[in-house]
Amino acid sequence: MSFLETKCLSIGYAKKLVQENLNLCAEKSSLVCLLGTNGCGKSTLLRALACLQSPLSGTIFINGKDVSSLSASDRALLFSLVLTDVVSVENLRVYDLVALGRTPYTGWFGTLSLEDKAIVQQAIKDVNLTHKSNDFLHELSDGERQRAVIAKALAQDTPLVLLDEPTAHLDLPNRIEIMLLLRRLSVETSKCFIVSMHELELAMQVADCVWLMSEGGVESGVPEDLMMSGAFQRCFASKNYNFNNANGHFVINHSLRGKKIAVQGDEYRKTWLEVALRRAGYEVTNDSNLIVFAEQSRFLVDGFACENVAEVLNKLTSSTKK
């Protein structure tokens, strides 16, 4: 049996079935990314796994134990949860927040033993916040505050950590840093992290496994297998973009100008020119009489030399107006 398993799990609400017959699994020392379109049930599944919402039917096993049969205190030793909401509490320091993760072990009085204090300090170190441990939460950046919340979950020292869109309020650099942090911790701490998120391309680069959720159910597997099988394309199908099977990136495809353009030449410069052309609303295709040549030091449009992409776009725009 895998570390985490769901058996014939159905989730939803009294009058609405969201997903049914889910048979999922996750292993220790792994980062699982839960992806899918809005409204397909990602947060509902995480709430069910965290026992915040009872499943309609089916069973959830963690480390071989049926979680529905466990007490709240026993569950607190099995999994921890990081929610989307930004934590901001006046007069609460980073160390104090992270120390709350030891509550399942300290009881009502909250007295930290030497071992508890060592675990709290290690959790803060793991998320690179040692230099901020005495700072108040409201003094931190959003990225630092999110790392502090993750440290609290680490201090709880559970083998499973559930995170519901932990990067939702962060800019791109901090989103990348958080996901790289979770990837590193999954290896170094042997914990299983299940992360609900929207950044498909980022998940492709960090996840050991992807749970790809759509209205029709959940497909799971290694990201590359899901890409090659067409699962991502089916889940996120749109006439405005498609997925490049060669690298996993999505390609915008919105023809605003009704004009086809072919690009040939230097592969690196050709790639970036195609990105610019699609953004500008041209249809990039090999089947066109209009060819732009990408050379190492210039671009050629109808025999006219352009030094950069901006000049190419200006030349094409002026030609279209004529």
Secondary structure, DSSP 8 states (H G I E B T S, - for coil): --SEEEEEEEEEETTEEEEEEE--EE-TTEEEEEEE-TTSSHHHHHHHHTTSS--SEEEEEETTEEGGGS-HHHHTTTEEEE-SS----TT-BHHHHHHGGGHHHH-TT----HHHHHHHHHHHHHTT-GGGTTSBGGGS-HHHHHHHHHHHHHHTT-SEEEEESTTTTS-HHHHHHHHHHHHHHHHHS--EEEEE-S-HHHHHHH-SEEEEEETTEEEEE-HHHHHHTTHHHHHT-BTTEEE-TTT--EEE---SS--EEEEEE-HHHHHHHHHHHHHTT-EE-SS-S-EEEE-SS-EEETTEEESSHHHHHHHHHHHHH-
